[in-house]
């Protein structure tokens, strides 16, 4: 699909989104490292906060998908999916921040954080691509029941 020229304001907004998601993913990767090394303890005390993030994201997704007249199954599974992703990313990201504060030499003393930053940016790009092109990959569930051109050609 062809799009028009991108304004400076859109570049700034897109850059902010990319930087935000890259930072969250980098923190999540550091959190995975901290958990694997056993350096992050007392995770259970922070679990209620992670559960609250899941709940808020779940309700927000339910509300937003319901506004687009999606069917009930799509609304529910989208809410669960977005909630689960938020729970995992926020939880791992918070654990990454805890690990970085408690063990800064382990996180920043090597080039590992640069690799995590690079991986976070790559995953951000792939995620943006998936969000932009998901209908091409799985079909459009919001148009359930309508005949796609591919299906109508194959039934002839």
VMD Tcl script that draws the C-alpha trace (Angstrom):
set ca {
  {0.00 0.00 0.00}
  {1.45 3.35 -1.04}
  {1.56 6.09 1.55}
  {2.21 9.78 1.30}
  {5.26 11.65 2.54}
  {5.94 11.43 6.26}
  {5.92 14.71 8.18}
  {8.52 15.67 10.76}
  {5.97 15.30 13.54}
  {5.26 11.70 12.51}
  {9.01 10.94 12.49}
  {9.31 12.28 16.03}
  {6.33 10.26 17.20}
  {7.59 7.11 15.46}
  {11.05 7.66 16.94}
  {9.55 7.97 20.41}
  {7.62 4.74 19.96}
  {10.71 2.91 18.68}
  {12.86 4.22 21.54}
  {10.22 3.34 24.13}
  {9.68 -0.21 22.91}
  {13.42 -0.74 22.46}
  {14.04 0.39 26.05}
  {11.31 -1.91 27.40}
  {12.60 -4.88 25.42}
  {16.20 -4.18 26.44}
  {15.16 -4.09 30.09}
  {13.23 -7.35 29.57}
  {16.31 -9.03 28.10}
  {18.36 -7.83 31.07}
  {15.61 -9.20 33.32}
  {15.88 -12.60 31.67}
  {19.63 -12.52 32.25}
  {19.16 -11.58 35.90}
  {16.64 -14.37 36.43}
  {18.83 -16.95 34.68}
  {21.83 -15.95 36.79}
  {19.74 -16.12 39.96}
  {20.70 -12.56 40.81}
  {17.15 -11.23 40.99}
  {15.39 -12.31 44.15}
  {12.10 -11.48 45.85}
  {10.22 -11.45 42.54}
  {7.09 -12.60 44.37}
  {6.82 -9.30 46.21}
  {6.49 -7.49 42.87}
  {4.07 -10.01 41.34}
  {0.90 -8.13 42.45}
  {2.07 -5.09 40.46}
  {2.67 -7.25 37.37}
  {-0.80 -8.75 37.79}
  {-2.29 -5.25 37.97}
  {-0.55 -4.37 34.69}
  {-2.13 -7.49 33.13}
  {-5.58 -6.51 34.42}
  {-5.41 -2.90 33.22}
  {-4.12 -3.95 29.80}
  {-6.77 -6.67 29.51}
  {-9.62 -4.25 30.26}
  {-8.21 -1.58 27.93}
  {-7.88 -4.11 25.09}
  {-11.42 -5.41 25.69}
  {-12.74 -1.86 25.53}
  {-10.76 -0.92 22.41}
  {-11.52 -4.09 20.44}
  {-15.22 -3.85 21.37}
  {-15.33 -0.38 19.82}
  {-14.27 -1.87 16.47}
  {-17.26 -4.23 16.41}
  {-15.03 -7.31 16.63}
  {-16.74 -10.59 17.42}
  {-16.77 -11.79 21.04}
  {-14.04 -14.39 20.58}
  {-11.68 -11.90 18.95}
  {-12.30 -9.37 21.72}
  {-11.66 -11.90 24.49}
  {-8.57 -13.52 22.99}
  {-7.12 -10.15 22.00}
  {-7.59 -8.90 25.55}
  {-5.95 -12.01 26.96}
  {-3.10 -11.80 24.46}
  {-2.36 -8.13 25.04}
  {-2.64 -8.63 28.80}
  {-0.23 -11.56 28.75}
  {2.30 -9.67 26.62}
  {2.08 -6.66 28.94}
  {2.49 -8.91 32.00}
  {5.59 -10.59 30.58}
  {7.22 -7.43 29.19}
  {6.52 -5.31 32.25}
  {7.54 -8.10 34.63}
  {10.78 -8.93 32.86}
  {11.52 -5.24 32.29}
  {11.05 -4.44 35.97}
  {13.26 -7.37 36.92}
  {15.84 -6.05 34.46}
  {15.81 -2.65 36.12}
  {16.16 -4.31 39.54}
  {19.10 -6.37 38.26}
  {20.77 -3.34 36.67}
  {20.45 -1.34 39.90}
  {21.71 -4.17 42.10}
  {24.49 -5.36 39.77}
  {25.48 -2.50 37.46}
  {28.90 -3.99 36.69}
  {27.31 -7.20 35.42}
  {24.97 -5.28 33.13}
  {27.03 -2.30 31.99}
  {30.56 -3.64 32.52}
  {30.51 -5.65 29.31}
  {29.15 -5.15 25.82}
  {26.19 -7.38 26.67}
  {23.83 -4.45 27.16}
  {24.67 -3.21 23.64}
  {23.69 -6.60 22.23}
  {20.47 -6.47 24.23}
  {19.80 -2.94 22.96}
  {20.37 -4.13 19.38}
  {18.10 -7.13 19.91}
  {15.45 -4.85 21.42}
  {15.55 -2.62 18.37}
  {15.32 -5.60 15.99}
  {12.35 -7.05 17.89}
  {10.73 -3.59 17.83}
  {11.08 -3.51 14.04}
  {9.68 -7.01 13.64}
  {6.84 -6.15 16.03}
  {5.99 -3.00 14.07}
  {6.03 -5.03 10.86}
  {3.71 -7.65 12.40}
  {1.27 -5.03 13.70}
  {1.26 -3.30 10.31}
  {0.88 -6.45 8.19}
  {-0.92 -8.96 10.43}
  {-4.01 -9.01 8.23}
  {-1.89 -10.12 5.29}
  {-0.51 -12.97 7.37}
  {-3.66 -14.41 8.96}
  {-6.56 -12.79 7.17}
  {-8.86 -10.15 8.58}
  {-10.90 -11.49 11.53}
  {-12.90 -8.25 11.64}
  {-14.34 -9.14 8.25}
  {-15.28 -12.69 9.27}
  {-17.86 -14.14 6.97}
  {-16.91 -11.96 4.01}
  {-15.45 -13.68 1.01}
  {-11.78 -12.97 0.35}
  {-10.59 -12.78 -3.27}
  {-8.30 -15.78 -2.74}
  {-11.13 -17.97 -1.39}
  {-13.55 -17.01 -4.14}
  {-10.97 -17.85 -6.84}
  {-10.18 -21.24 -5.27}
  {-13.85 -22.21 -5.05}
  {-14.42 -21.73 -8.79}
}
mol new
graphics top color blue
foreach p $ca { graphics top sphere $p radius 0.5 }
foreach p [lrange $ca 0 end-1] q [lrange $ca 1 end] { graphics top cylinder $p $q radius 0.2 }
display resetview
